[in-house]
């Protein structure tokens, strides 16, 4: 083995030139099209092609080196593209087939030459008769694969060399009593692979003092080699090393001079999409570094001192304090949005990791302001290696911004220009995962080499040092690509049919949007947990937000949380007890109703300490849902009290809708606890889980406050200001819309549970009404931390997701009265910071347990005679030395929050609130919002006067 040193081993801090200027299924390209082909005889058959199948025609090994044109005719072998049988254990195959008086056989062909023509099966090396079983599938099989619980069981005779056979092309066939094939199908192998090859040893590239070792889990591969390159692209390999296999794991050992070089695996494996032994060129699933666009894996030791910023190993001691998960508040931010338009950031840093290291930039000063108010965590949209943005900035296309600014605010010209380059610019949200364990190269100064690792760490360190912790958005529920040829396919090239979840026919499930992963499979779960460990320890991140968490198994999430919680400073350099995880617990697709095992849905995750987004409070506050009529109003947007032109029904219908919405909000403000008891709009005492949505689903699902993430706005769907501008009547003032924006935010800020805010909520951010800006470029996603503009009226949003509502949008975008000025933006920011300061002024807003919330949180304006559009919540504390509640707050003994969504002032009186020494919260007294200063309380009557569209907080100070 030759020794050499690669040119990329030199670590340099230089940057390349930059030329840069649910829940809904929204941000990924569609799966490959369904193509029609005609069978011989003219009958039309629809065949979903993942890659063009080559059907074997001889006994020679069918090795596929790349895609070809579709065949001119498809014979009976095309049925073998289906995999309708399941090899669930070393001795059991499940198939929904009754063979009657016939028989069932397993066929295997080492060179992928199986054929089925005119009822005869040929090309096989192995034929094994299977014995039908009268017993049901074993319990453990049904638990793992509930979707085949009623399949018949076929037994494999003992003594079979299953390990070797799993490398073959495999099929099971039903034969008549005359040995004629009546049905044949391929097999899905994850069950038997998990039973025989589950592995907990090293994977990826591991470094010792004198060598580099490679380990790749690929039990179905027939041959694996590693091709080692000296450069990130082009050229011939410096060396080709064949890996050796041991029980499904392929390994090789090389010299330390491999460090800084690049490599790919060459895997020969049977791929069910081609029906051939296919040569696949793949990155390492455990890659820790990549070349630009992920064309090759980088040999990199992430523990190298050269890749650590100064004092990196001591960052755990610098992190801001976090006493309880109940103290968390989250600010969701896209890396590029943060600085792409910030002129105070050096041009070479804009849109990337290093923008966060500029302490005096407008963006960092803004984050400092939020941190000082109390925001604890910045949630970054995907930062792993994703598809959709070229890592080489020199290839990006741009549009002349001055030209865009010349168009009218309601023009469709801007979106046409942006759409024309949407796949060639520098923008994408990033929900297109390719390699999970490597930072995205387009955000780095140089996507080649190891600079992206260093710069990502600098970003985390810089954010921690201004007082905020860092959450990563992780997308383990799906992959961007599949098959043996797509350059963005990785896992499906190495163990085809294992990592990606398949339906009963063997085709890929796409309910998440594309290529759903299967965390119910052992090595998929392991890869997820290993990846989390990597980001937590090597990048010292402080939390993880799981995209479409409901498509991941609950077991996986519980294991992940346990692993993270057990990390300790002494051994791991981080305190895992402070790492918070949460996600989207939506329950849909093939996993709904525990269809693939117990999934991490909102209801299933209860009791685990894992957070999930509360869409109930969002919909009740704003009205409708992201998938309903855009004009449907809610509590904050004028339902009943200030109706728009949408037909909500009769007045009594609207009264009922508003009363129900208020119930949903109050349950959410009590952390959406399923056992919290409150008085509903009918005057009945009910638990949170007994309050139902319109389709009968319980509103509440959480067992503890940290399991609820309350929000009204996120990267998905319209921004808060935009949805408010759509739902409120067209004739109200801009000031009224800004107050509505603030009122909606106040409900989240003052609720129990974890509050979550979309970046820009606090400065009236607009995306010009775009409901899905994942690929809408910097133009529609612009954040302006100079506070000169909120980005309203920059043209009609992209046609693809918005055209249906263009007529509504044009009216609003063309009206200059809708566009906030700088004074509106600054007032919104001041009001937002006031809310956050109020939240952190008392521990009563951040109670730790369900019992504490039940004891201390009470809602007043309830029952059938309550005032519409008004929520009144009190928070009660105990007194030291007095029996009853324990004292938590040294300053305030009682707090009353009053939320008036009405367009008029409201007076609320309650006998239970008489005789208290309540005063407007000092933060609101000192606020620049003069309207809230008009709030008043009469102790004698227990009466409050609350201005229109205002949230007022009154406090009772303890006697000094």
QUISULUR-V497092 format. One record per residue. N is the residue number from 1. PSI is psi as a letter, one per 20 degrees, with the letter a starting at -180 (NA if undefined). Layout:
n = [N;N]
psi = [PSI;PSI]
This chain:
n = [1;2;3;4;5;6;7;8;9;10;11;12;13;14;15;16;17;18;19;20;21;22;23;24;25;26;27;28;29;30;31;32;33;34;35;36;37;38;39;40;41;42;43;44;45;46;47;48;49;50;51;52;53;54;55;56;57;58;59;60;61;62;63;64;65;66;67;68;69;70;71;72;73;74;75;76;77;78;79;80;81;82;83;84;85;86;87;88;89;90;91;92;93;94;95;96;97;98;99;100;101;102;103;104;105;106;107;108;109;110;111;112;113;114;115;116;117;118;119;120;121;122;123;124;125;126;127;128;129;130;131;132;133;134;135;136;137;138;139;140;141;142;143;144;145;146;147;148;149;150;151;152;153;154;155;156;157;158;159;160;161;162;163;164;165;166;167;168;169;170;171;172;173;174;175;176;177;178;179;180;181;182;183;184;185;186;187;188;189;190;191;192;193;194;195;196;197;198;199;200;201;202;203;204;205;206;207;208;209;210;211;212;213;214;215;216;217;218;219;220;221;222;223;224;225;226;227;228;229;230;231;232;233;234;235;236;237;238;239;240;241;242;243;244;245;246;247;248;249;250;251;252;253;254;255;256;257;258;259;260;261;262;263;264;265;266;267;268;269;270;271;272;273;274;275;276;277;278;279;280;281;282;283;284;285;286;287;288;289;290;291;292;293;294;295;296;297;298;299;300;301;302;303;304;305;306;307;308;309;310;311;312;313;314;315;316;317;318;319;320;321;322;323;324;325;326;327;328;329;330;331;332;333;334;335;336;337;338;339;340;341;342;343;344;345;346;347;348;349;350;351;352;353;354;355;356;357;358;359;360;361;362;363;364;365;366;367;368;369;370;371;372;373;374;375;376;377;378;379;380;381;382;383;384;385;386;387;388;389;390;391;392;393;394;395;396;397;398;399;400;401;402;403;404;405;406;407;408;409;410;411;412;413;414;415;416;417;418;419;420;421;422;423;424;425;426;427;428;429;430;431;432;433;434;435;436;437;438;439;440;441;442;443;444;445;446;447;448;449;450;451;452;453;454;455;456;457;458;459;460;461;462;463;464;465;466;467;468;469;470;471;472;473;474;475;476;477;478;479;480;481;482;483;484;485;486;487;488;489;490;491;492;493;494;495;496;497;498;499;500;501;502;503;504;505;506;507;508;509;510;511;512;513;514;515;516;517;518;519;520;521;522;523;524;525;526;527;528;529;530;531;532;533;534;535;536;537;538;539;540;541;542;543;544;545;546;547;548;549;550;551;552;553;554;555;556;557;558;559;560;561;562;563;564;565;566;567;568;569;570;571;572;573;574;575;576;577;578;579;580;581;582;583;584;585;586;587;588;589;590;591;592;593;594;595;596;597;598;599;600;601;602;603;604;605;606;607;608;609;610;611;612;613;614;615;616;617;618;619;620;621;622;623;624;625;626;627;628;629;630;631;632;633;634;635;636;637;638;639;640;641;642;643;644;645;646;647;648;649;650;651;652;653;654;655;656;657;658;659;660;661;662;663;664;665;666;667;668;669;670;671;672;673;674;675;676;677;678;679;680;681;682;683;684;685;686;687;688;689;690;691;692;693;694;695;696;697;698;699;700;701;702;703;704;705;706;707;708;709;710;711;712;713;714;715;716;717;718;719;720;721;722;723;724;725;726;727;728;729;730;731;732;733;734;735;736;737;738;739;740;741;742;743;744;745;746;747;748;749;750;751;752;753;754;755;756;757;758;759;760;761;762;763;764;765;766;767;768;769;770;771;772;773;774;775;776;777;778;779;780;781;782;783;784;785;786;787;788;789;790;791;792;793;794;795;796;797;798;799;800;801;802;803;804;805;806;807;808;809;810;811;812;813;814;815;816;817;818;819;820;821;822;823;824;825;826;827;828;829;830;831;832;833;834;835;836;837;838;839;840;841;842;843;844;845;846;847;848;849;850;851;852;853;854;855;856;857;858;859;860;861;862;863;864;865;866;867;868;869;870;871;872;873;874;875;876;877;878;879;880;881;882;883;884;885;886;887;888;889;890;891;892;893;894;895;896;897;898;899;900;901;902;903;904;905;906;907;908;909;910;911;912;913;914;915;916;917;918;919;920;921;922;923;924;925;926;927;928;929;930;931;932;933;934;935;936;937;938;939;940;941;942;943;944;945;946;947;948;949;950;951;952;953;954;955;956;957;958;959;960]
psi = [p;q;p;r;p;q;h;j;h;p;o;q;m;q;q;r;p;p;j;p;NA;NA;p;q;n;h;k;q;q;r;r;q;q;o;p;p;q;p;r;p;i;i;q;p;p;p;o;o;p;h;q;o;p;p;p;q;j;r;i;q;p;n;p;o;j;r;q;r;q;q;q;h;q;o;a;i;i;h;h;i;i;q;n;i;q;o;n;i;r;h;j;p;p;p;p;m;p;o;i;c;j;b;r;p;q;p;q;p;o;h;j;l;j;q;q;o;p;k;j;p;p;r;j;q;h;p;p;p;p;q;o;q;q;i;q;r;q;q;g;h;g;h;h;h;m;h;i;k;h;j;q;q;p;p;p;p;q;q;i;p;m;h;g;h;h;i;i;r;p;q;q;q;q;p;q;r;i;j;k;p;p;i;q;q;q;r;q;p;i;h;g;h;g;h;h;h;j;p;p;j;a;q;q;b;p;q;p;a;h;j;r;p;q;p;p;p;o;m;i;i;q;h;p;p;q;p;p;p;q;i;r;h;q;r;r;q;q;h;q;p;p;p;q;q;q;o;l;i;p;p;q;q;p;r;r;i;i;h;p;i;r;q;q;q;q;o;p;o;q;p;p;i;i;i;k;r;o;p;o;p;o;q;r;p;h;k;q;i;q;r;r;p;j;k;h;q;p;p;o;p;o;i;j;p;h;i;j;p;r;p;j;g;i;j;h;h;i;i;q;q;q;o;h;q;h;i;i;q;p;p;o;p;q;p;g;g;h;h;i;h;j;o;i;i;p;p;h;i;i;p;j;a;g;i;h;i;j;n;h;j;r;g;g;h;h;g;h;h;g;h;g;h;h;i;p;h;p;o;o;p;r;p;j;a;o;r;r;i;p;p;h;o;h;i;i;q;q;r;q;o;h;h;g;h;i;i;q;q;i;j;q;j;g;g;h;g;g;g;h;h;j;h;j;j;a;j;p;q;h;j;l;m;p;g;p;h;j;p;q;p;h;i;i;r;h;o;i;q;a;j;h;h;g;g;h;g;h;h;g;g;g;g;g;h;i;j;j;q;r;p;p;p;o;p;n;i;i;r;q;h;r;r;r;i;h;p;i;j;p;f;h;i;h;g;n;p;j;g;h;p;p;q;a;i;i;j;q;p;p;k;h;h;h;p;m;p;r;n;i;i;p;g;i;g;g;g;g;g;h;h;g;g;g;g;h;g;h;h;i;k;r;j;r;p;p;o;p;l;h;i;j;q;q;g;g;g;g;g;g;g;g;g;g;g;h;i;p;q;g;h;h;i;j;r;n;h;i;j;o;p;q;r;a;o;k;q;n;r;b;i;i;q;k;k;h;k;r;o;r;l;r;g;h;h;i;p;i;i;j;p;q;q;p;n;i;g;h;g;h;h;g;h;p;c;r;i;j;a;p;h;i;p;r;a;g;i;j;j;p;g;h;m;q;b;i;q;n;i;a;r;g;h;g;h;g;g;g;g;g;g;g;h;g;g;g;h;g;h;i;k;k;k;p;h;j;p;p;r;p;a;i;i;j;q;p;q;q;h;i;i;p;q;r;h;j;j;p;q;g;q;i;q;i;q;h;i;i;p;o;p;q;i;q;a;h;q;a;q;r;g;h;g;h;g;h;g;h;q;q;i;j;r;r;h;h;g;g;h;h;g;g;h;g;g;h;h;g;g;h;j;q;q;a;o;q;p;p;p;p;i;h;i;k;k;p;q;k;k;j;p;i;n;k;h;k;j;r;h;g;i;j;p;p;o;j;i;j;h;q;j;j;q;k;k;r;p;r;p;g;g;i;i;h;h;j;g;g;h;g;g;g;g;h;i;o;i;i;i;o;q;r;h;h;g;g;h;g;g;g;g;h;g;h;g;g;h;h;g;g;j;i;p;i;h;i;l;q;h;q;h;g;h;g;h;h;h;p;q;p;f;m;r;a;i;j;q;p;q;j;p;p;p;p;q;p;p;r;a;p;p;i;p;q;c;q;q;p;h;p;i;g;p;i;p;p;p;p;p;o;o;j;q;j;r;q;q;p;p;p;p;h;i;j;q;j;q;m;p;q;p;p;h;h;h;g;j;q;i;o;i;g;h;i;i;q;q;p;o;h;g;i;l;q;q;p;p;r;q;l;q;p;q;p;q;q;o;q;q;p;NA]
